Amino acid sequence: MEIKDKIALITGGAGGIGLATARLFLEEGAKGVAIVDYSKDNLKEAEKALGNDKLMYIQADVSQAEEVKNYTNKVKTEWGRIDILFLNAGTEGVVKTMEHYPEETFDQVIGVNVKGVWLGMKYAFPIMKTDGGGSVIITSSVAGLRGTAQVSAYVASKHATVGLMRVGALEGAPDKIRVNTIHPSPVDNRMMRSLEEGFAPGMGDTVKENFTKMIPLGRYASNEDIADLALFLASDKSKFITGATYVIDGGFTI
């Protein structure tokens, strides 16, 4: 069992990737998994879907310091440590050119996707340091490695997570905290449905078809594909890997 007896904390844990990862972590021996999500309704659905006594469900806005401090402390109080921190919470914003992009939406995307990652490491690092380190995994995107028109906030935020990862990897190394980013191409879940519709309202299926043609392996990633990579980076099989950008895109960026 790849992560036997480890304690994991997953933000955006009630969404597609987060839920698939929580399920896999439990299957692979995690002692406890804390699912953090902004949506109370999604947390209730996650509880119904997983129904495991090794799970903790926490409603929180990852862009708010006190709420991040609260969720990290809850895990520390309940289980004594944090071995795996999967900073997966994210929001896509809207599809508009920069000149028409709403400032309040830009701020929201940066708040969740960038500040949420920074706050997560800020408050989890002191806990992880006292227990021999651990693994931090940050969900970025292929949009964090290249540009895409009409999604300026999302692209900017996903590039920023790479910078935070590199700083975190350097600052965490003396305490055996590893930090890496994962960079999916389109994933077959709610976020991509929103973006597809944003790029061409009423023609989301056509957008998906066009994106799929750009992927050499001929399909979108599944939530489970991303969970498999997160498991590897969470496990001791990646114990000498830190500061890395892991592309998982079916060849999309070749």
C-alpha positions as CSV (number, residue, x, y, z in Angstrom):
1,M,0.0,0.0,0.0
2,E,1.7,3.1,-1.3
3,I,0.8,5.6,1.5
4,K,0.1,3.2,4.4
5,D,-0.7,5.1,7.6
6,K,-0.1,8.6,6.2
7,I,-2.3,11.6,6.8
8,A,-3.5,13.5,3.7
9,L,-5.2,16.9,3.3
10,I,-6.8,17.7,0.0
11,T,-8.2,21.1,-0.9
12,G,-10.9,21.2,-3.6
13,G,-11.4,17.7,-2.3
14,A,-15.1,17.4,-3.2
15,G,-14.5,18.1,-6.9
16,G,-13.6,15.6,-9.6
17,I,-9.9,15.4,-9.2
18,G,-10.0,15.8,-5.4
19,L,-12.7,13.2,-4.9
20,A,-10.9,10.6,-7.1
21,T,-7.6,11.3,-5.2
22,A,-9.3,10.9,-1.8
23,R,-10.8,7.6,-2.9
24,L,-7.4,6.4,-4.2
25,F,-5.5,7.5,-1.1
26,L,-7.9,5.5,1.1
27,E,-7.5,2.4,-1.1
28,E,-3.7,2.8,-0.8
29,G,-3.7,2.8,3.0
30,A,-4.0,6.4,4.2
31,K,-4.8,6.5,7.9
32,G,-6.8,9.7,7.4
33,V,-7.9,12.0,4.6
34,A,-9.2,15.5,5.2
35,I,-11.3,16.9,2.4
36,V,-11.5,20.7,2.3
37,D,-14.0,22.3,-0.1
38,Y,-15.8,25.7,-0.4
39,S,-19.1,24.0,-1.2
40,K,-21.1,22.5,1.6
41,D,-23.3,20.8,-0.9
42,N,-20.4,19.2,-2.6
43,L,-19.0,18.0,0.7
44,K,-22.3,16.3,1.5
45,E,-22.2,14.6,-1.8
46,A,-18.6,13.5,-1.2
47,E,-19.6,12.1,2.1
48,K,-22.3,10.0,0.4
49,A,-20.0,8.9,-2.3
50,L,-17.1,7.9,0.0
51,G,-18.7,7.1,3.3
52,N,-15.5,6.2,5.1
53,D,-14.7,6.7,8.8
54,K,-11.2,7.7,7.9
55,L,-12.4,10.9,6.3
56,M,-12.8,14.4,7.7
57,Y,-14.9,17.0,5.9
58,I,-14.1,20.7,6.3
59,Q,-15.8,23.7,4.6
60,A,-13.4,26.5,4.0
61,D,-12.5,29.3,1.6
62,V,-8.9,28.6,0.8
63,S,-8.2,32.3,0.0
64,Q,-9.0,33.3,3.6
65,A,-6.1,33.1,6.1
66,E,-8.1,32.3,9.2
67,E,-10.0,29.5,7.4
68,V,-6.8,27.9,6.1
69,K,-5.2,28.1,9.6
70,N,-8.4,26.5,10.9
71,Y,-8.4,23.5,8.5
72,T,-4.7,22.8,9.0
73,N,-5.1,23.0,12.8
74,K,-8.1,20.7,12.7
75,V,-6.1,18.0,10.9
76,K,-3.2,18.4,13.4
77,T,-5.6,18.2,16.3
78,E,-7.5,15.1,15.0
79,W,-4.6,13.1,13.6
80,G,-1.4,14.7,15.0
81,R,0.3,15.5,11.7
82,I,0.1,16.2,8.0
83,D,2.1,13.9,5.7
84,I,0.6,14.8,2.3
85,L,-0.8,18.2,1.3
86,F,-2.6,18.2,-2.0
87,L,-3.3,21.9,-2.9
88,N,-5.8,21.2,-5.6
89,A,-8.5,23.8,-5.1
90,G,-9.0,26.0,-8.2
91,T,-11.4,28.1,-10.1
92,E,-11.4,28.8,-13.9
93,G,-12.9,32.3,-14.0
94,V,-14.5,33.3,-17.2
95,V,-13.5,33.3,-20.9
96,K,-13.0,36.9,-22.0
97,T,-10.2,38.9,-23.6
98,M,-8.1,41.0,-21.2
99,E,-9.8,44.2,-22.1
100,H,-13.2,42.8,-21.2
101,Y,-12.1,40.6,-18.3
102,P,-13.9,41.6,-15.0
103,E,-11.5,42.8,-12.3
104,E,-13.5,41.2,-9.5
105,T,-13.3,37.8,-11.3
106,F,-9.5,38.2,-11.9
107,D,-9.1,38.9,-8.1
108,Q,-11.2,35.9,-7.3
109,V,-9.2,33.5,-9.5
110,I,-5.9,34.8,-8.1
111,G,-7.2,34.6,-4.6
112,V,-8.2,30.9,-4.9
113,N,-5.5,29.6,-7.3
114,V,-2.5,31.6,-6.0
115,K,-3.2,32.9,-2.5
116,G,-4.9,29.6,-1.6
117,V,-1.7,27.7,-2.5
118,W,0.5,30.2,-0.6
119,L,-1.7,30.1,2.5
120,G,-1.8,26.3,2.4
121,M,2.0,26.0,2.5
122,K,2.3,28.9,5.0
123,Y,0.2,27.1,7.6
124,A,1.0,23.5,6.8
125,F,4.8,23.8,6.7
126,P,5.2,24.3,10.5
127,I,3.1,21.2,11.1
128,M,5.0,19.1,8.6
129,K,8.3,20.3,9.9
130,T,7.7,18.8,13.3
131,D,7.0,15.4,12.0
132,G,9.8,14.7,9.6
133,G,8.6,16.4,6.5
134,G,6.2,15.2,3.8
135,S,4.9,15.8,0.3
136,V,3.2,18.9,-1.1
137,I,1.5,18.5,-4.4
138,I,0.1,21.6,-6.3
139,T,-2.4,21.3,-9.1
140,S,-1.3,23.7,-11.8
141,S,-2.2,23.1,-15.5
142,V,-0.6,23.0,-19.0
143,A,-1.9,26.6,-18.8
144,G,0.9,27.2,-16.3
145,L,3.5,26.4,-18.9
146,R,2.1,28.1,-22.0
147,G,-0.4,30.8,-23.0
148,T,-4.0,30.6,-24.0
149,A,-6.0,33.6,-25.2
150,Q,-9.1,34.7,-23.3
151,V,-8.3,33.1,-19.9
152,S,-5.7,35.6,-18.6
153,A,-6.5,35.2,-14.9
154,Y,-6.4,31.4,-15.1
155,V,-3.1,31.3,-17.1
156,A,-1.5,33.9,-14.8
157,S,-2.6,32.0,-11.7
158,K,-1.3,28.6,-12.9
159,H,2.1,30.2,-13.9
160,A,2.3,31.7,-10.4
161,T,1.8,28.3,-8.7
162,V,5.0,27.1,-10.4
163,G,6.9,30.0,-8.7
164,L,5.4,29.2,-5.4
165,M,6.3,25.6,-5.8
166,R,10.0,26.4,-6.5
167,V,10.2,28.6,-3.4
168,G,8.4,26.0,-1.3
169,A,10.8,23.3,-2.6
170,L,13.8,25.3,-1.5
171,E,12.4,26.4,1.8
172,G,11.0,23.0,2.6
173,A,14.1,20.9,1.7
174,P,16.0,21.3,5.0
175,D,13.0,19.8,6.8
176,K,12.4,17.1,4.2
177,I,9.3,18.7,2.7
178,R,9.0,18.0,-1.0
179,V,7.0,20.3,-3.2
180,N,6.0,19.6,-6.9
181,T,3.4,20.8,-9.4
182,I,1.2,18.7,-11.7
183,H,0.1,20.1,-15.1
184,P,-2.9,18.4,-16.6
185,S,-4.2,19.0,-20.1
186,P,-8.0,19.1,-20.3
187,V,-9.6,16.8,-17.8
188,D,-13.1,15.4,-18.3
189,N,-14.9,17.2,-15.5
190,R,-17.0,20.2,-14.5
191,M,-14.2,22.8,-15.0
192,M,-13.7,21.8,-18.6
193,R,-17.4,21.8,-19.3
194,S,-17.4,25.4,-18.1
195,L,-14.4,26.4,-20.2
196,E,-15.8,24.7,-23.3
197,E,-19.0,26.6,-23.0
198,G,-17.1,29.8,-22.4
199,F,-15.0,29.5,-25.5
200,A,-18.1,28.8,-27.7
201,P,-21.5,29.3,-26.0
202,G,-23.9,26.6,-27.1
203,M,-21.1,24.7,-28.9
204,G,-19.3,23.1,-26.0
205,D,-19.3,19.6,-27.6
206,T,-17.5,21.1,-30.7
207,V,-14.9,22.7,-28.5
208,K,-14.3,19.4,-26.7
209,E,-13.9,17.6,-30.0
210,N,-11.4,20.2,-31.2
211,F,-9.4,20.0,-28.0
212,T,-9.4,16.2,-28.2
213,K,-7.9,16.4,-31.7
214,M,-4.9,18.3,-30.3
215,I,-4.1,15.5,-27.8
216,P,-2.0,12.7,-29.4
217,L,-3.4,10.0,-27.1
218,G,-6.8,11.0,-28.4
219,R,-8.8,11.7,-25.2
220,Y,-9.1,14.0,-22.2
221,A,-7.5,13.0,-19.0
222,S,-9.7,11.4,-16.4
223,N,-9.9,12.4,-12.8
224,E,-8.3,9.1,-12.0
225,D,-5.4,9.7,-14.2
226,I,-4.5,12.8,-12.2
227,A,-5.1,10.9,-8.9
228,D,-2.6,8.3,-10.0
229,L,0.1,10.9,-10.4
230,A,-0.8,12.6,-7.1
231,L,-0.4,9.2,-5.4
232,F,3.1,8.7,-6.9
233,L,4.2,12.1,-5.7
234,A,2.6,11.5,-2.3
235,S,4.4,8.2,-1.8
236,D,8.0,7.3,-0.9
237,K,8.6,6.2,-4.5
238,S,9.1,9.9,-5.2
239,K,11.2,10.6,-2.1
240,F,14.1,12.2,-4.1
241,I,11.8,14.4,-6.3
242,T,11.2,18.0,-5.4
243,G,10.9,21.3,-7.4
244,A,9.6,19.4,-10.4
245,T,6.8,20.2,-12.9
246,Y,5.0,17.0,-13.9
247,V,3.1,17.3,-17.2
248,I,0.2,14.9,-17.6
249,D,-1.3,15.8,-20.9
250,G,-1.5,12.8,-23.3
251,G,1.1,14.6,-25.5
252,F,-0.8,17.9,-25.7
253,T,2.2,20.1,-25.2
254,I,4.7,18.2,-27.4
